[in-house]
Structure formats: structure tokens, C-alpha cells
């Protein structure tokens, strides 16, 4: 199956975010990924999967103002 989603974790703030694998493949090699929460370059790739629920089942998410946000404990 085609792996669509890639899950990343920030090394500084420990938040997770999910990006599309296709967009990351199209990105030029000299570019880098930063955390959308704290702009840190210390990002680790966690999981690549074709199901979005598999990426999201390890963390707690809540709908706030129409957007899904990660809740940290």
C-alpha cells in the first residue's frame, strides 16, 4: 500500500505533527523540516503509514474552534 502520512516529533517541545509524504518527497534536498509549534530543527521521524488514525492514536487530540489540536499532559 502507498504510505501517505508521515508522523514527526519535536525534540524540544515533544509535540507531534503529521505531514503528507508526497509533499516531503517533492521538497528540495537543501530544505529542512521545523516544528510548527516552536520552530526547532530537532525533528525526529516516528512513523510512516497510509492511515491517519494510526498516526493519531498515540496522542490525545481535541477539537478547538473547528481545528484539531494536540493536548499535552
N, CA, C and O atoms as a Tripos MOL2 file, in Angstrom:
@<TRIPOS>MOLECULE
protein
  292   291    73     0     0
PROTEIN
NO_CHARGES

@<TRIPOS>ATOM
      1 N           0.8320   -1.1800    0.0000 N.3       1 UNK1
      2 CA          0.0000    0.0000    0.0000 C.3       1 UNK1
      3 C           0.8800    1.2490    0.0000 C.2       1 UNK1
      4 O           2.0270    1.2270    0.4460 O.2       1 UNK1
      5 N           0.3230    2.3020   -0.4990 N.am      2 UNK2
      6 CA          1.0340    3.5680   -0.5840 C.3       2 UNK2
      7 C           1.0530    4.2480    0.7840 C.2       2 UNK2
      8 O           0.0050    4.4240    1.4050 O.2       2 UNK2
      9 N           2.2220    4.6230    1.2450 N.am      3 UNK3
     10 CA          2.3680    5.2950    2.5360 C.3       3 UNK3
     11 C           2.1370    6.7880    2.3260 C.2       3 UNK3
     12 O           2.9420    7.4500    1.6720 O.2       3 UNK3
     13 N           1.0490    7.3250    2.8700 N.am      4 UNK4
     14 CA          0.6350    8.6950    2.6030 C.3       4 UNK4
     15 C           1.0850    9.6640    3.6920 C.2       4 UNK4
     16 O           1.5160   10.7750    3.3810 O.2       4 UNK4
     17 N           0.9950    9.2710    4.9520 N.am      5 UNK5
     18 CA          1.2360   10.1790    6.0670 C.3       5 UNK5
     19 C           2.5370    9.8430    6.7850 C.2       5 UNK5
     20 O           2.8910    8.6750    6.9400 O.2       5 UNK5
     21 N           3.2500   10.8930    7.2220 N.am      6 UNK6
     22 CA          4.4720   10.7330    7.9950 C.3       6 UNK6
     23 C           4.3180   11.5040    9.2960 C.2       6 UNK6
     24 O           3.9730   12.6860    9.2930 O.2       6 UNK6
     25 N           4.5760   10.8280   10.4060 N.am      7 UNK7
     26 CA          4.4470   11.4310   11.7230 C.3       7 UNK7
     27 C           5.8270   11.8450   12.2260 C.2       7 UNK7
     28 O           6.7850   11.0790   12.1280 O.2       7 UNK7
     29 N           5.9220   13.0630   12.7650 N.am      8 UNK8
     30 CA          7.1690   13.6050   13.2910 C.3       8 UNK8
     31 C           6.9670   14.0420   14.7350 C.2       8 UNK8
     32 O           5.8540   14.3900   15.1300 O.2       8 UNK8
     33 N           8.0530   14.0240   15.5360 N.am      9 UNK9
     34 CA          8.0190   14.5040   16.9160 C.3       9 UNK9
     35 C           9.1560   15.5010   17.1060 C.2       9 UNK9
     36 O          10.2830   15.2720   16.6660 O.2       9 UNK9
     37 N           8.8420   16.6050   17.7670 N.am     10 UNK10
     38 CA          9.8400   17.6320   18.0590 C.3      10 UNK10
     39 C          10.6790   17.2000   19.2530 C.2      10 UNK10
     40 O          10.1410   16.6840   20.2330 O.2      10 UNK10
     41 N          11.9840   17.4030   19.1830 N.am     11 UNK11
     42 CA         12.8770   17.0530   20.2710 C.3      11 UNK11
     43 C          12.8950   18.0780   21.3890 C.2      11 UNK11
     44 O          13.3710   17.7790   22.4840 O.2      11 UNK11
     45 N          12.3890   19.2800   21.1430 N.am     12 UNK12
     46 CA         12.4090   20.3380   22.1470 C.3      12 UNK12
     47 C          11.0900   20.3900   22.9220 C.2      12 UNK12
     48 O          11.0940   20.3180   24.1510 O.2      12 UNK12
     49 N           9.9660   20.5160   22.2160 N.am     13 UNK13
     50 CA          8.6690   20.6650   22.8870 C.3      13 UNK13
     51 C           7.8880   19.3520   22.9700 C.2      13 UNK13
     52 O           6.8420   19.3130   23.6170 O.2      13 UNK13
     53 N           8.3590   18.2890   22.3420 N.am     14 UNK14
     54 CA          7.7600   16.9410   22.3690 C.3      14 UNK14
     55 C           6.3660   16.8650   21.7580 C.2      14 UNK14
     56 O           5.6340   15.9120   22.0250 O.2      14 UNK14
     57 N           5.9850   17.8380   20.9520 N.am     15 UNK15
     58 CA          4.7080   17.7690   20.2460 C.3      15 UNK15
     59 C           4.8740   16.9800   18.9600 C.2      15 UNK15
     60 O           5.9560   16.9530   18.3730 O.2      15 UNK15
     61 N           3.7970   16.3370   18.5250 N.am     16 UNK16
     62 CA          3.8000   15.5830   17.2740 C.3      16 UNK16
     63 C           3.0510   16.3600   16.2070 C.2      16 UNK16
     64 O           2.1200   17.1090   16.5030 O.2      16 UNK16
     65 N           3.4680   16.1730   14.9610 N.am     17 UNK17
     66 CA          2.7430   16.7270   13.8270 C.3      17 UNK17
     67 C           2.8510   15.7570   12.6720 C.2      17 UNK17
     68 O           3.7830   14.9570   12.6020 O.2      17 UNK17
     69 N           1.8850   15.8320   11.7610 N.am     18 UNK18
     70 CA          1.7690   14.8820   10.6620 C.3      18 UNK18
     71 C           1.8480   15.6500    9.3490 C.2      18 UNK18
     72 O           1.1720   16.6630    9.1690 O.2      18 UNK18
     73 N           2.6780   15.1590    8.4340 N.am     19 UNK19
     74 CA          2.8230   15.7570    7.1110 C.3      19 UNK19
     75 C           2.5410   14.7140    6.0440 C.2      19 UNK19
     76 O           2.6380   13.5140    6.2970 O.2      19 UNK19
     77 N           2.1930   15.1720    4.8590 N.am     20 UNK20
     78 CA          1.9850   14.2710    3.7310 C.3      20 UNK20
     79 C           3.3350   13.8350    3.1760 C.2      20 UNK20
     80 O           4.2130   14.6630    2.9330 O.2      20 UNK20
     81 N           3.4920   12.5500    2.9810 N.am     21 UNK21
     82 CA          4.7660   12.0100    2.4880 C.3      21 UNK21
     83 C           5.0610   12.4730    1.0680 C.2      21 UNK21
     84 O           6.2180   12.7000    0.7150 O.2      21 UNK21
     85 N           4.0310   12.6140    0.2640 N.am     22 UNK22
     86 CA          4.2100   13.0400   -1.1250 C.3      22 UNK22
     87 C           4.8040   14.4450   -1.1930 C.2      22 UNK22
     88 O           5.6730   14.7150   -2.0220 O.2      22 UNK22
     89 N           4.3410   15.3310   -0.3280 N.am     23 UNK23
     90 CA          4.8720   16.6930   -0.3060 C.3      23 UNK23
     91 C           6.3300   16.7070    0.1520 C.2      23 UNK23
     92 O           7.1270   17.5110   -0.3310 O.2      23 UNK23
     93 N           6.6730   15.8260    1.0720 N.am     24 UNK24
     94 CA          8.0480   15.7690    1.5580 C.3      24 UNK24
     95 C           8.9890   15.2260    0.4840 C.2      24 UNK24
     96 O          10.1500   15.6320    0.4190 O.2      24 UNK24
     97 N           8.5060   14.3190   -0.3540 N.am     25 UNK25
     98 CA          9.3250   13.7850   -1.4370 C.3      25 UNK25
     99 C           9.5910   14.8340   -2.5090 C.2      25 UNK25
    100 O          10.6560   14.8420   -3.1260 O.2      25 UNK25
    101 N           8.6210   15.7180   -2.7290 N.am     26 UNK26
    102 CA          8.7690   16.7600   -3.7420 C.3      26 UNK26
    103 C           9.6590   17.9100   -3.2630 C.2      26 UNK26
    104 O          10.1750   18.6780   -4.0750 O.2      26 UNK26
    105 N           9.8370   18.0270   -1.9530 N.am     27 UNK27
    106 CA         10.6260   19.1150   -1.3910 C.3      27 UNK27
    107 C          12.0990   18.9560   -1.7760 C.2      27 UNK27
    108 O          12.6190   17.8410   -1.8200 O.2      27 UNK27
    109 N          12.7520   20.0550   -2.0480 N.am     28 UNK28
    110 CA         14.1580   20.0110   -2.4410 C.3      28 UNK28
    111 C          15.0270   19.5090   -1.2980 C.2      28 UNK28
    112 O          14.6620   19.6370   -0.1300 O.2      28 UNK28
    113 N          16.1740   18.9390   -1.6370 N.am     29 UNK29
    114 CA         17.0530   18.3160   -0.6460 C.3      29 UNK29
    115 C          17.6850   19.3180    0.3150 C.2      29 UNK29
    116 O          17.9550   18.9670    1.4640 O.2      29 UNK29
    117 N          17.9280   20.5530   -0.1180 N.am     30 UNK30
    118 CA         18.5910   21.5090    0.7590 C.3      30 UNK30
    119 C          17.6420   22.1300    1.7900 C.2      30 UNK30
    120 O          18.0830   22.8860    2.6540 O.2      30 UNK30
    121 N          16.3600   21.8220    1.7070 N.am     31 UNK31
    122 CA         15.3960   22.3130    2.6880 C.3      31 UNK31
    123 C          15.3410   21.3930    3.8950 C.2      31 UNK31
    124 O          15.7880   20.2490    3.8270 O.2      31 UNK31
    125 N          14.8020   21.8800    4.9860 N.am     32 UNK32
    126 CA         14.7040   21.0910    6.2050 C.3      32 UNK32
    127 C          13.3220   21.2910    6.8290 C.2      32 UNK32
    128 O          12.5980   22.2260    6.4870 O.2      32 UNK32
    129 N          12.9780   20.3960    7.7440 N.am     33 UNK33
    130 CA         11.6850   20.4320    8.4180 C.3      33 UNK33
    131 C          11.8760   21.0700    9.7870 C.2      33 UNK33
    132 O          12.8420   20.7680   10.4880 O.2      33 UNK33
    133 N          10.9530   21.9550   10.1700 N.am     34 UNK34
    134 CA         10.9740   22.5440   11.5030 C.3      34 UNK34
    135 C           9.6560   22.2450   12.2010 C.2      34 UNK34
    136 O           8.6490   21.9510   11.5570 O.2      34 UNK34
    137 N           9.6790   22.3250   13.5090 N.am     35 UNK35
    138 CA          8.4800   22.1170   14.3170 C.3      35 UNK35
    139 C           7.5390   23.3080   14.1190 C.2      35 UNK35
    140 O           7.9820   24.4520   14.2230 O.2      35 UNK35
    141 N           6.2480   23.0720   13.8350 N.am     36 UNK36
    142 CA          5.3160   24.1930   13.6610 C.3      36 UNK36
    143 C           4.9580   24.8810   14.9770 C.2      36 UNK36
    144 O           4.3770   25.9660   14.9570 O.2      36 UNK36
    145 N           5.2870   24.2830   16.1090 N.am     37 UNK37
    146 CA          4.9530   24.8440   17.4110 C.3      37 UNK37
    147 C           6.0570   25.7490   17.9500 C.2      37 UNK37
    148 O           5.7730   26.8270   18.4720 O.2      37 UNK37
    149 N           7.3390   25.3110   17.8270 N.am     38 UNK38
    150 CA          8.4370   26.0810   18.4310 C.3      38 UNK38
    151 C           9.5520   26.4270   17.4420 C.2      38 UNK38
    152 O          10.5440   27.0350   17.8430 O.2      38 UNK38
    153 N           9.4240   26.0650   16.1780 N.am     39 UNK39
    154 CA         10.3940   26.3370   15.1110 C.3      39 UNK39
    155 C          11.7610   25.7010   15.3400 C.2      39 UNK39
    156 O          12.7720   26.2230   14.8700 O.2      39 UNK39
    157 N          11.8020   24.6010   16.0440 N.am     40 UNK40
    158 CA         13.0530   23.8870   16.2740 C.3      40 UNK40
    159 C          13.3550   22.9650   15.0930 C.2      40 UNK40
    160 O          12.4430   22.4110   14.4800 O.2      40 UNK40
    161 N          14.6500   22.8060   14.7790 N.am     41 UNK41
    162 CA         15.0610   21.8980   13.7060 C.3      41 UNK41
    163 C          15.2640   20.4730   14.2070 C.2      41 UNK41
    164 O          15.5220   19.5730   13.4070 O.2      41 UNK41
    165 N          15.1530   20.2510   15.5130 N.am     42 UNK42
    166 CA         15.3570   18.9230   16.0980 C.3      42 UNK42
    167 C          14.0710   18.1110   15.9710 C.2      42 UNK42
    168 O          13.3030   17.9910   16.9260 O.2      42 UNK42
    169 N          13.8460   17.5560   14.7810 N.am     43 UNK43
    170 CA         12.6280   16.8150   14.4730 C.3      43 UNK43
    171 C          13.0010   15.3800   14.1520 C.2      43 UNK43
    172 O          13.9360   15.1260   13.3930 O.2      43 UNK43
    173 N          12.2590   14.4350   14.7380 N.am     44 UNK44
    174 CA         12.5050   13.0150   14.5100 C.3      44 UNK44
    175 C          11.3210   12.4010   13.7750 C.2      44 UNK44
    176 O          10.1660   12.6580   14.1140 O.2      44 UNK44
    177 N          11.6190   11.5900   12.7690 N.am     45 UNK45
    178 CA         10.5670   10.8750   12.0560 C.3      45 UNK45
    179 C          10.1530    9.6760   12.9070 C.2      45 UNK45
    180 O          11.0030    8.8910   13.3250 O.2      45 UNK45
    181 N           8.8530    9.5320   13.1650 N.am     46 UNK46
    182 CA          8.3680    8.4630   14.0330 C.3      46 UNK46
    183 C           7.7800    7.3190   13.2330 C.2      46 UNK46
    184 O           8.2220    6.1760   13.3580 O.2      46 UNK46
    185 N           6.7800    7.6220   12.4060 N.am     47 UNK47
    186 CA          6.0430    6.5580   11.7480 C.3      47 UNK47
    187 C           5.5690    7.0160   10.3710 C.2      47 UNK47
    188 O           5.1820    8.1710   10.1900 O.2      47 UNK47
    189 N           5.6040    6.1010    9.4050 N.am     48 UNK48
    190 CA          5.0670    6.3490    8.0690 C.3      48 UNK48
    191 C           3.9520    5.3450    7.8600 C.2      48 UNK48
    192 O           4.1750    4.1410    7.9860 O.2      48 UNK48
    193 N           2.7540    5.8180    7.5430 N.am     49 UNK49
    194 CA          1.6030    4.9290    7.4110 C.3      49 UNK49
    195 C           0.6420    5.4520    6.3520 C.2      49 UNK49
    196 O           0.7630    6.5880    5.8930 O.2      49 UNK49
    197 N          -0.3130    4.6090    5.9710 N.am     50 UNK50
    198 CA         -1.3210    5.0170    4.9970 C.3      50 UNK50
    199 C          -2.6400    5.3840    5.6660 C.2      50 UNK50
    200 O          -3.5750    5.8050    4.9850 O.2      50 UNK50
    201 N          -2.7320    5.2340    6.9770 N.am     51 UNK51
    202 CA         -3.9580    5.5180    7.7010 C.3      51 UNK51
    203 C          -3.6910    6.6410    8.7020 C.2      51 UNK51
    204 O          -2.7860    6.5370    9.5300 O.2      51 UNK51
    205 N          -4.4710    7.6990    8.6260 N.am     52 UNK52
    206 CA         -4.2740    8.8470    9.5060 C.3      52 UNK52
    207 C          -4.5700    8.4970   10.9600 C.2      52 UNK52
    208 O          -3.9340    9.0380   11.8640 O.2      52 UNK52
    209 N          -5.5180    7.6050   11.1970 N.am     53 UNK53
    210 CA         -5.8590    7.2190   12.5700 C.3      53 UNK53
    211 C          -4.7090    6.4920   13.2540 C.2      53 UNK53
    212 O          -4.5540    6.5990   14.4710 O.2      53 UNK53
    213 N          -3.9060    5.7590   12.5020 N.am     54 UNK54
    214 CA         -2.7420    5.0910   13.0890 C.3      54 UNK54
    215 C          -1.7210    6.1080   13.5850 C.2      54 UNK54
    216 O          -1.0620    5.8820   14.5990 O.2      54 UNK54
    217 N          -1.5890    7.2200   12.8810 N.am     55 UNK55
    218 CA         -0.6600    8.2640   13.3180 C.3      55 UNK55
    219 C          -1.1780    8.9780   14.5660 C.2      55 UNK55
    220 O          -0.3900    9.4080   15.4080 O.2      55 UNK55
    221 N          -2.4910    9.1040   14.6840 N.am     56 UNK56
    222 CA         -3.0730    9.9020   15.7490 C.3      56 UNK56
    223 C          -3.4450    9.1080   16.9980 C.2      56 UNK56
    224 O          -3.8090    9.7250   17.9990 O.2      56 UNK56
    225 N          -3.3770    7.7820   16.9990 N.am     57 UNK57
    226 CA         -3.9070    7.0260   18.1290 C.3      57 UNK57
    227 C          -3.0120    7.0640   19.3630 C.2      57 UNK57
    228 O          -3.4790    6.6880   20.4380 O.2      57 UNK57
    229 N          -1.7710    7.4910   19.2750 N.am     58 UNK58
    230 CA         -0.8800    7.5090   20.4290 C.3      58 UNK58
    231 C          -1.0080    8.7860   21.2510 C.2      58 UNK58
    232 O          -0.5970    8.8040   22.4120 O.2      58 UNK58
    233 N          -1.5500    9.8220   20.7000 N.am     59 UNK59
    234 CA         -1.6840   11.1030   21.3910 C.3      59 UNK59
    235 C          -3.1550   11.4350   21.5990 C.2      59 UNK59
    236 O          -4.0330   10.7730   21.0440 O.2      59 UNK59
    237 N          -3.4220   12.4670   22.4040 N.am     60 UNK60
    238 CA         -4.7790   12.9150   22.6760 C.3      60 UNK60
    239 C          -5.0150   14.1920   21.8860 C.2      60 UNK60
    240 O          -4.2400   15.1440   21.9760 O.2      60 UNK60
    241 N          -6.1000   14.2020   21.1070 N.am     61 UNK61
    242 CA         -6.4480   15.3550   20.2940 C.3      61 UNK61
    243 C          -7.8370   15.8410   20.6730 C.2      61 UNK61
    244 O          -8.6920   15.0460   21.0660 O.2      61 UNK61
    245 N          -8.0640   17.1520   20.5550 N.am     62 UNK62
    246 CA         -9.3470   17.7490   20.8960 C.3      62 UNK62
    247 C          -9.6730   18.8070   19.8540 C.2      62 UNK62
    248 O          -8.7880   19.5110   19.3660 O.2      62 UNK62
    249 N         -10.9510   18.9100   19.5200 N.am     63 UNK63
    250 CA        -11.3780   19.9190   18.5510 C.3      63 UNK63
    251 C         -11.5710   21.2480   19.2900 C.2      63 UNK63
    252 O         -12.3900   21.3460   20.2030 O.2      63 UNK63
    253 N         -10.8140   22.2570   18.8870 N.am     64 UNK64
    254 CA        -10.8840   23.5840   19.4940 C.3      64 UNK64
    255 C         -11.1240   24.5930   18.3850 C.2      64 UNK64
    256 O         -10.2590   24.8110   17.5360 O.2      64 UNK64
    257 N         -12.2970   25.2070   18.3920 N.am     65 UNK65
    258 CA        -12.6260   26.2210   17.3940 C.3      65 UNK65
    259 C         -12.6230   25.6930   15.9760 C.2      65 UNK65
    260 O         -12.2630   26.4270   15.0560 O.2      65 UNK65
    261 N         -13.0090   24.4520   15.7680 N.am     66 UNK66
    262 CA        -13.0750   23.8670   14.4380 C.3      66 UNK66
    263 C         -11.7950   23.2070   13.9790 C.2      66 UNK66
    264 O         -11.7900   22.5400   12.9450 O.2      66 UNK66
    265 N         -10.7080   23.3720   14.7170 N.am     67 UNK67
    266 CA         -9.4290   22.7560   14.3530 C.3      67 UNK67
    267 C          -9.0840   21.6690   15.3660 C.2      67 UNK67
    268 O          -9.4200   21.7820   16.5440 O.2      67 UNK67
    269 N          -8.4190   20.6270   14.9070 N.am     68 UNK68
    270 CA         -7.9860   19.5570   15.7990 C.3      68 UNK68
    271 C          -6.6180   19.9270   16.3520 C.2      68 UNK68
    272 O          -5.6740   20.1530   15.5950 O.2      68 UNK68
    273 N          -6.5150   19.9870   17.6850 N.am     69 UNK69
    274 CA         -5.2610   20.3580   18.3370 C.3      69 UNK69
    275 C          -4.8250   19.2540   19.2840 C.2      69 UNK69
    276 O          -5.6550   18.5410   19.8490 O.2      69 UNK69
    277 N          -3.5190   19.1200   19.4510 N.am     70 UNK70
    278 CA         -2.9560   18.1060   20.3350 C.3      70 UNK70
    279 C          -2.9340   18.6290   21.7660 C.2      70 UNK70
    280 O          -2.5070   19.7540   22.0250 O.2      70 UNK70
    281 N          -3.3980   17.7980   22.6830 N.am     71 UNK71
    282 CA         -3.4070   18.1400   24.0990 C.3      71 UNK71
    283 C          -2.1810   17.4930   24.7380 C.2      71 UNK71
    284 O          -1.9600   16.2940   24.5710 O.2      71 UNK71
    285 N          -1.3900   18.2640   25.4590 N.am     72 UNK72
    286 CA         -0.2230   17.7080   26.1420 C.3      72 UNK72
    287 C          -0.5250   17.6080   27.6240 C.2      72 UNK72
    288 O          -1.1330   18.5030   28.2100 O.2      72 UNK72
    289 N          -0.0990   16.5280   28.2130 N.am     73 UNK73
    290 CA         -0.3040   16.3100   29.6450 C.3      73 UNK73
    291 C           1.0010   16.3850   30.3740 C.2      73 UNK73
    292 O           1.0370   16.2270   31.5940 O.2      73 UNK73
@<TRIPOS>BOND
     1     1     2 1
     2     2     3 1
     3     3     4 2
     4     3     5 am
     5     5     6 1
     6     6     7 1
     7     7     8 2
     8     7     9 am
     9     9    10 1
    10    10    11 1
    11    11    12 2
    12    11    13 am
    13    13    14 1
    14    14    15 1
    15    15    16 2
    16    15    17 am
    17    17    18 1
    18    18    19 1
    19    19    20 2
    20    19    21 am
    21    21    22 1
    22    22    23 1
    23    23    24 2
    24    23    25 am
    25    25    26 1
    26    26    27 1
    27    27    28 2
    28    27    29 am
    29    29    30 1
    30    30    31 1
    31    31    32 2
    32    31    33 am
    33    33    34 1
    34    34    35 1
    35    35    36 2
    36    35    37 am
    37    37    38 1
    38    38    39 1
    39    39    40 2
    40    39    41 am
    41    41    42 1
    42    42    43 1
    43    43    44 2
    44    43    45 am
    45    45    46 1
    46    46    47 1
    47    47    48 2
    48    47    49 am
    49    49    50 1
    50    50    51 1
    51    51    52 2
    52    51    53 am
    53    53    54 1
    54    54    55 1
    55    55    56 2
    56    55    57 am
    57    57    58 1
    58    58    59 1
    59    59    60 2
    60    59    61 am
    61    61    62 1
    62    62    63 1
    63    63    64 2
    64    63    65 am
    65    65    66 1
    66    66    67 1
    67    67    68 2
    68    67    69 am
    69    69    70 1
    70    70    71 1
    71    71    72 2
    72    71    73 am
    73    73    74 1
    74    74    75 1
    75    75    76 2
    76    75    77 am
    77    77    78 1
    78    78    79 1
    79    79    80 2
    80    79    81 am
    81    81    82 1
    82    82    83 1
    83    83    84 2
    84    83    85 am
    85    85    86 1
    86    86    87 1
    87    87    88 2
    88    87    89 am
    89    89    90 1
    90    90    91 1
    91    91    92 2
    92    91    93 am
    93    93    94 1
    94    94    95 1
    95    95    96 2
    96    95    97 am
    97    97    98 1
    98    98    99 1
    99    99   100 2
   100    99   101 am
   101   101   102 1
   102   102   103 1
   103   103   104 2
   104   103   105 am
   105   105   106 1
   106   106   107 1
   107   107   108 2
   108   107   109 am
   109   109   110 1
   110   110   111 1
   111   111   112 2
   112   111   113 am
   113   113   114 1
   114   114   115 1
   115   115   116 2
   116   115   117 am
   117   117   118 1
   118   118   119 1
   119   119   120 2
   120   119   121 am
   121   121   122 1
   122   122   123 1
   123   123   124 2
   124   123   125 am
   125   125   126 1
   126   126   127 1
   127   127   128 2
   128   127   129 am
   129   129   130 1
   130   130   131 1
   131   131   132 2
   132   131   133 am
   133   133   134 1
   134   134   135 1
   135   135   136 2
   136   135   137 am
   137   137   138 1
   138   138   139 1
   139   139   140 2
   140   139   141 am
   141   141   142 1
   142   142   143 1
   143   143   144 2
   144   143   145 am
   145   145   146 1
   146   146   147 1
   147   147   148 2
   148   147   149 am
   149   149   150 1
   150   150   151 1
   151   151   152 2
   152   151   153 am
   153   153   154 1
   154   154   155 1
   155   155   156 2
   156   155   157 am
   157   157   158 1
   158   158   159 1
   159   159   160 2
   160   159   161 am
   161   161   162 1
   162   162   163 1
   163   163   164 2
   164   163   165 am
   165   165   166 1
   166   166   167 1
   167   167   168 2
   168   167   169 am
   169   169   170 1
   170   170   171 1
   171   171   172 2
   172   171   173 am
   173   173   174 1
   174   174   175 1
   175   175   176 2
   176   175   177 am
   177   177   178 1
   178   178   179 1
   179   179   180 2
   180   179   181 am
   181   181   182 1
   182   182   183 1
   183   183   184 2
   184   183   185 am
   185   185   186 1
   186   186   187 1
   187   187   188 2
   188   187   189 am
   189   189   190 1
   190   190   191 1
   191   191   192 2
   192   191   193 am
   193   193   194 1
   194   194   195 1
   195   195   196 2
   196   195   197 am
   197   197   198 1
   198   198   199 1
   199   199   200 2
   200   199   201 am
   201   201   202 1
   202   202   203 1
   203   203   204 2
   204   203   205 am
   205   205   206 1
   206   206   207 1
   207   207   208 2
   208   207   209 am
   209   209   210 1
   210   210   211 1
   211   211   212 2
   212   211   213 am
   213   213   214 1
   214   214   215 1
   215   215   216 2
   216   215   217 am
   217   217   218 1
   218   218   219 1
   219   219   220 2
   220   219   221 am
   221   221   222 1
   222   222   223 1
   223   223   224 2
   224   223   225 am
   225   225   226 1
   226   226   227 1
   227   227   228 2
   228   227   229 am
   229   229   230 1
   230   230   231 1
   231   231   232 2
   232   231   233 am
   233   233   234 1
   234   234   235 1
   235   235   236 2
   236   235   237 am
   237   237   238 1
   238   238   239 1
   239   239   240 2
   240   239   241 am
   241   241   242 1
   242   242   243 1
   243   243   244 2
   244   243   245 am
   245   245   246 1
   246   246   247 1
   247   247   248 2
   248   247   249 am
   249   249   250 1
   250   250   251 1
   251   251   252 2
   252   251   253 am
   253   253   254 1
   254   254   255 1
   255   255   256 2
   256   255   257 am
   257   257   258 1
   258   258   259 1
   259   259   260 2
   260   259   261 am
   261   261   262 1
   262   262   263 1
   263   263   264 2
   264   263   265 am
   265   265   266 1
   266   266   267 1
   267   267   268 2
   268   267   269 am
   269   269   270 1
   270   270   271 1
   271   271   272 2
   272   271   273 am
   273   273   274 1
   274   274   275 1
   275   275   276 2
   276   275   277 am
   277   277   278 1
   278   278   279 1
   279   279   280 2
   280   279   281 am
   281   281   282 1
   282   282   283 1
   283   283   284 2
   284   283   285 am
   285   285   286 1
   286   286   287 1
   287   287   288 2
   288   287   289 am
   289   289   290 1
   290   290   291 1
   291   291   292 2
@<TRIPOS>SUBSTRUCTURE
     1 UNK1         2 RESIDUE 1 A UNK
     2 UNK2         6 RESIDUE 1 A UNK
     3 UNK3        10 RESIDUE 1 A UNK
     4 UNK4        14 RESIDUE 1 A UNK
     5 UNK5        18 RESIDUE 1 A UNK
     6 UNK6        22 RESIDUE 1 A UNK
     7 UNK7        26 RESIDUE 1 A UNK
     8 UNK8        30 RESIDUE 1 A UNK
     9 UNK9        34 RESIDUE 1 A UNK
    10 UNK10       38 RESIDUE 1 A UNK
    11 UNK11       42 RESIDUE 1 A UNK
    12 UNK12       46 RESIDUE 1 A UNK
    13 UNK13       50 RESIDUE 1 A UNK
    14 UNK14       54 RESIDUE 1 A UNK
    15 UNK15       58 RESIDUE 1 A UNK
    16 UNK16       62 RESIDUE 1 A UNK
    17 UNK17       66 RESIDUE 1 A UNK
    18 UNK18       70 RESIDUE 1 A UNK
    19 UNK19       74 RESIDUE 1 A UNK
    20 UNK20       78 RESIDUE 1 A UNK
    21 UNK21       82 RESIDUE 1 A UNK
    22 UNK22       86 RESIDUE 1 A UNK
    23 UNK23       90 RESIDUE 1 A UNK
    24 UNK24       94 RESIDUE 1 A UNK
    25 UNK25       98 RESIDUE 1 A UNK
    26 UNK26      102 RESIDUE 1 A UNK
    27 UNK27      106 RESIDUE 1 A UNK
    28 UNK28      110 RESIDUE 1 A UNK
    29 UNK29      114 RESIDUE 1 A UNK
    30 UNK30      118 RESIDUE 1 A UNK
    31 UNK31      122 RESIDUE 1 A UNK
    32 UNK32      126 RESIDUE 1 A UNK
    33 UNK33      130 RESIDUE 1 A UNK
    34 UNK34      134 RESIDUE 1 A UNK
    35 UNK35      138 RESIDUE 1 A UNK
    36 UNK36      142 RESIDUE 1 A UNK
    37 UNK37      146 RESIDUE 1 A UNK
    38 UNK38      150 RESIDUE 1 A UNK
    39 UNK39      154 RESIDUE 1 A UNK
    40 UNK40      158 RESIDUE 1 A UNK
    41 UNK41      162 RESIDUE 1 A UNK
    42 UNK42      166 RESIDUE 1 A UNK
    43 UNK43      170 RESIDUE 1 A UNK
    44 UNK44      174 RESIDUE 1 A UNK
    45 UNK45      178 RESIDUE 1 A UNK
    46 UNK46      182 RESIDUE 1 A UNK
    47 UNK47      186 RESIDUE 1 A UNK
    48 UNK48      190 RESIDUE 1 A UNK
    49 UNK49      194 RESIDUE 1 A UNK
    50 UNK50      198 RESIDUE 1 A UNK
    51 UNK51      202 RESIDUE 1 A UNK
    52 UNK52      206 RESIDUE 1 A UNK
    53 UNK53      210 RESIDUE 1 A UNK
    54 UNK54      214 RESIDUE 1 A UNK
    55 UNK55      218 RESIDUE 1 A UNK
    56 UNK56      222 RESIDUE 1 A UNK
    57 UNK57      226 RESIDUE 1 A UNK
    58 UNK58      230 RESIDUE 1 A UNK
    59 UNK59      234 RESIDUE 1 A UNK
    60 UNK60      238 RESIDUE 1 A UNK
    61 UNK61      242 RESIDUE 1 A UNK
    62 UNK62      246 RESIDUE 1 A UNK
    63 UNK63      250 RESIDUE 1 A UNK
    64 UNK64      254 RESIDUE 1 A UNK
    65 UNK65      258 RESIDUE 1 A UNK
    66 UNK66      262 RESIDUE 1 A UNK
    67 UNK67      266 RESIDUE 1 A UNK
    68 UNK68      270 RESIDUE 1 A UNK
    69 UNK69      274 RESIDUE 1 A UNK
    70 UNK70      278 RESIDUE 1 A UNK
    71 UNK71      282 RESIDUE 1 A UNK
    72 UNK72      286 RESIDUE 1 A UNK
    73 UNK73      290 RESIDUE 1 A UNK
